[in-house]
Amino acid sequence: MIYSGTHVMQGSGKMVVTAVGIHSQAGIIYTLLNSVHPNEKNKNERNIGNYAKEKTVEIKVVNADLYLSEQSSSEVITNSRDEQVNEAKKLQFESNNIRKQRKSILQNKLTKLSIVIGTVGAIIAAITFIILVLQFCIKKFVVDKLEWESSDMNQIVHFFIVGVTLLVVVIPEGLPLAVTISLAYSVKKMMKDNNLVRHLDACETMGNATTICSDKTGTLTTNKMTVVASYICGNFFTTVPEFSSIPENVGEYIIKAISINTCYTSRVVLSPLAGKHGTQIGNKTDCALLGFVTALGKNYQEIREQYPEKIFAHVYPFNSIRKSMSTIVPVAEEKGYHLFIKGASEVLLKKCSYCYGKNGEIITFTNEMQKEFESSVIKPMACDGLRTILLAHRDFVYNKESINQEQISPELDWKNEQDICDNLTLLCVVGIEDPVRPEVPAVMKKCQRAGIIVRMITGDNIITATSIALKCGIINYGDKYYVFDSNEFNKRIRDPDGKIQQDLLDKVWPNLRVLARSTPTDKYVLVKGIMNSKIKVDREVVAVTGDGTNDAPALMEADVGFAMGITGTDVAKDASDIIITDDSFISIVKAIMWGRNIYDNIAKFLQFQLTVNVVAVIVTFTGACTIKDSPLRAVQMLWVNLIMDTLASLALATEAPTAKLLLRKPYGSSKFLISRTMFKNIIAQSIYQISVELFLLFYGDIMMDIPSGTNFKTSPTQHHTIIFNAFVMMTLFNEINSRSVHDHHNIFEGLFKNYIFCTIWIVSFVLQTLFIEFGQSIFWTSSLTLDQWLWCIFFGIGSLLWCQLSSCIHVNKVPRFLIWGKEDLITGEEARSSILWARGKSRLQYQLDVIQAFRESVDTNLV
């Protein structure tokens, strides 16, 4: 029985579905676990338990000819590759059992910064409370020499409330909200850019990516493959030849080899609206070959009807080890069997012992002829960026009539792939073109300008891979970067015992740009080696693209795994962090842009919030030390806290990305979250706002010609209302300043395109007006005159002008010890132990829930 959620690794077959949804085994389990109403729990479990007993039936499989990869496939490769196969299985097992749970760079920085700010805030709040209490006690018990009264406790409680309020304002509880809003908003917008985000932290991590290990097919290229060149019977064709120009016996073999030895789920649907090549459905390489058959004027579907899958004697499916696919079908009238094989030309060429001459006659294919064939046919195609596919066959007969036929013997074993797929007869070599996406060269330049290195990992041969890399702009003529195939790569990173050494890998990966004929193990080793390398101060942040099942370990190991939404398997998608719905490389670059935008938006909010924190703390502390009370009431500071935590986080976290984000290098793990520029802006605005607040506190009543509010503690005054209103106005206008964290003078750039920001700013201003004029009893305010309102707005606008002046100060003037928020990486066994513990705990808890659900169901049925 096959349960829902089972992944088909490869092959084809038919089956009968006996249950879906809540009636499937998985549905029954989920229903048991998610019984919501306590009163109906027993009833639901009893009904579900009875249903499970009735519906547990054996599934009937019709024509279950599933051609799974066999253990004997390892015999196809040489003994030197056996260790790599075993290592790949081991690495895949580890990756499937250890899910990434490491924090992103931004999360680590925010965690450390929050602890620092919270600690400082708690200390200052405690000091403020102590100073207020000491002042009160000294004044009453020492100076005035009065005795303790029960009413004095109210004053102590008031001081405590001031300290707690100050602590609430200082602690950056708005940070999680800002991060969540920024991530959620970005995820929604990224969907329009063909990025389906599965893990929220992957958005931000992608902004710090320094390396992208990208596939070629479908990502850098269009994945619309067509046969544009072919070599048949000694003739080289740059267009599709006439079928009559091919010897009849060879032509029939080619048509059968393509029609039979391709996935039967692959087909080309001809339609005038779809273009001359039609619509390709299924494996694109197979579709290109089927399109070649159609262009020859033959119908591959008729051949498939003559040879349905159920009569296949054996199939060796394509995988990264074989680099080929083979199908064995019986010959009519029980004369024997035909073996058709297709695959990488340089791999199958060595297995060919015969070929066809110009008139279709059999010729022995010597080693010298093979070398000449490779240099004169395969390499020229590869240099043009074509994927070369070799088609060959072998006949197994009871009565041998030709030199290229094999006599069937009792010892013939289809599982002995190494002997079966040997002594082949070469039919033809075709060159398949997969054009580079038009936008890729320009996007590649943007990546290089942004400090991101793109490495192409492909299964194509090294000549084809080099040609495509040159067209994409990954490498250029004259570069000294490495272009290796799998054999050369493993030779350089392994010691004499065949073990991978990090120091050897560190000599390769910095200059490696193209890895050809790669295996999933090679991709995993490269990704892990780059991430574990310590030759640079900043750890490399690696993004990986993948579409196959065997890419899952690399996708899970990487900081960000991108799965292809069109060609990707379910296993690859489950292992990924982001799914690219259009399989295009440009979508990955858009994800980088959004990731950097998230980082900047959170930095903007931090710059805004820390300015408010510093001003609130110093003004409150100064007031406590001078006038023995805070000039800002607790409810007023909580309102300011609401502005900076909720509304400001929503406004600043929804800033849209711009192309300028790709003009700088990634921040990296060693880059401080509070940069010199941000710290300069925070200090400059804090100095301005504190100066205004203290001026209004001590001289505002004189300037405005109003009564001082220092001695009026029983009712609100215009004096303290102006102090509060000016603080809010400066905070609102500083919110506009905070849109820039890189000393950009034009702080209004793109402002009016952000409707959310403008709406929130206007709403905040209107609410502040209502609270001042109509919320006297709640917010401890008094109504202000028009002149007083204009003065408050003037102080707010002054923060904009002050920002322009402060931006002229060079950031090098800021001491380096004042910048905060560097990431402390957790690596090695400590990180591994943490991941294992969390993973094991989660899995054990889930298993216990399932067991408990079944146990309760069984007990209910027994009752």
Summary of the structure (lengths in Angstrom):
residues: 863
radius of gyration: 35.8
end to end distance: 29.5
largest distance: 126.2
contacts: 2810
relative contact order: 0.11
helix: 55%
strand: 12%
